[in-house]
Amino acid sequence: MAQSIHVFLILPVLTSFIGKNEVDETVLFCELSIINQCRSLLTIRKNDLEYLLNQPMSDGLVSRLAGHIARFSMAGMAVSNNFLD
């Protein structure tokens, strides 16, 4: 299941957004970056995350953080696209 989401959904979206015709190292690096930003919520202890974000965890905070990750990632891919080959 996870592999099919990776191959049939995530990679095509990233490839298109970056403006590539095929999956290459740049696309894979972008995917890895996004995944690891999301994984941080699962791997950092709640107390540590609350300390780093200077506020208690809440649904609203998680939603704002998800929005930030999306905007940050899209901006990073746009910048990366300007420096490709």
C-alpha positions as CSV (number, residue, x, y, z in Angstrom):
1,M,0.0,0.0,0.0
2,A,2.6,2.6,1.0
3,Q,4.7,1.8,-2.1
4,S,1.8,2.3,-4.4
5,I,1.0,5.7,-2.7
6,H,4.7,6.6,-3.2
7,V,4.9,5.5,-6.8
8,F,1.4,6.5,-8.0
9,L,0.6,9.6,-6.0
10,I,3.5,11.3,-4.3
11,L,6.3,11.0,-6.9
12,P,4.0,12.1,-9.9
13,V,2.8,15.2,-7.9
14,L,6.4,16.2,-6.9
15,T,7.7,15.5,-10.4
16,S,5.0,17.7,-11.9
17,F,5.4,20.5,-9.3
18,I,9.2,20.6,-9.9
19,G,8.7,20.6,-13.6
20,K,10.6,17.4,-14.3
21,N,9.7,14.8,-16.9
22,E,10.8,11.9,-14.8
23,V,11.7,11.0,-11.3
24,D,15.3,11.8,-10.6
25,E,17.5,12.5,-7.5
26,T,16.1,16.0,-7.1
27,V,12.5,14.6,-6.8
28,L,13.6,11.9,-4.4
29,F,15.4,14.4,-2.2
30,C,12.3,16.6,-2.1
31,E,10.2,13.7,-1.2
32,L,12.6,12.6,1.6
33,S,12.7,16.1,3.0
34,I,8.9,16.4,3.2
35,I,8.5,12.9,4.7
36,N,11.1,13.6,7.4
37,Q,9.5,16.9,8.4
38,C,6.2,15.1,8.9
39,R,8.0,12.2,10.8
40,S,9.4,14.6,13.3
41,L,5.9,14.8,14.9
42,L,6.1,11.0,15.5
43,T,9.7,10.7,16.6
44,I,10.2,13.7,18.9
45,R,8.8,13.3,22.5
46,K,5.7,15.5,23.1
47,N,7.5,17.4,25.9
48,D,10.4,18.2,23.7
49,L,8.2,19.3,20.8
50,E,6.2,21.6,23.1
51,Y,9.5,23.0,24.4
52,L,10.8,23.7,20.9
53,L,7.5,25.2,19.8
54,N,7.0,27.1,23.1
55,Q,3.4,26.0,23.4
56,P,1.3,22.9,24.3
57,M,0.3,20.5,21.6
58,S,-3.2,21.0,20.2
59,D,-5.1,20.1,17.1
60,G,-4.8,23.8,16.0
61,L,-1.0,23.7,16.4
62,V,-0.6,20.5,14.5
63,S,-2.8,22.0,11.7
64,R,-0.7,25.1,11.5
65,L,2.5,23.1,11.5
66,A,1.2,20.9,8.7
67,G,0.4,24.1,6.7
68,H,3.8,25.4,7.4
69,I,5.5,22.2,6.2
70,A,3.4,22.3,3.0
71,R,4.3,26.0,2.3
72,F,7.9,25.6,3.3
73,S,8.3,22.5,1.1
74,M,6.6,24.1,-1.9
75,A,8.8,27.2,-1.6
76,G,11.9,25.0,-1.3
77,M,11.0,23.0,-4.4
78,A,10.3,26.3,-6.3
79,V,13.8,27.6,-5.3
80,S,15.4,24.2,-6.2
81,N,13.7,24.4,-9.6
82,N,15.5,27.7,-10.3
83,F,18.9,26.1,-9.7
84,L,18.4,22.9,-11.6
85,D,20.9,22.1,-14.4
